Amino acid sequence: FTIIITNACNNMATLMIALTLASALIAGGMPLDGPALAGGILVMSMMGLVLPSSSMYGAFIHTAQLVTPGAVIKNAILSVLYIIFCFCVIYVPLCQIVY
């Protein structure tokens, strides 16, 4: 949910909406791990910083004359894959151990 909506909205607005929804679900009695869920939402909403669609930094990179748009997209895809890999391999198992 957070990855998809980050491409359409501002990253911080997406973060606040997702955290509010998660808090409402936890307060409603859904058995979720609050700190791990909040951290996961934070990590996934910050992936918008490497995507050129809704990020000011992405817009700056696309208008720079030193890089080509193909290189920007290739590096953004590699960055997103790296973040997802680290999230799945490091963050999720660590949260299952700690919480």
Protein Blocks (a to p, Z undefined) as FASTA:
>chain_A
ZZmmmmmmcfklmmmmmmmmmmmmmmnopacdfklmmmmmmmmmmmmmmpcklgfklmmm
mmpckbcfklmmmmmmmmmmmmmmmmmmmmmmmmmmmZZ
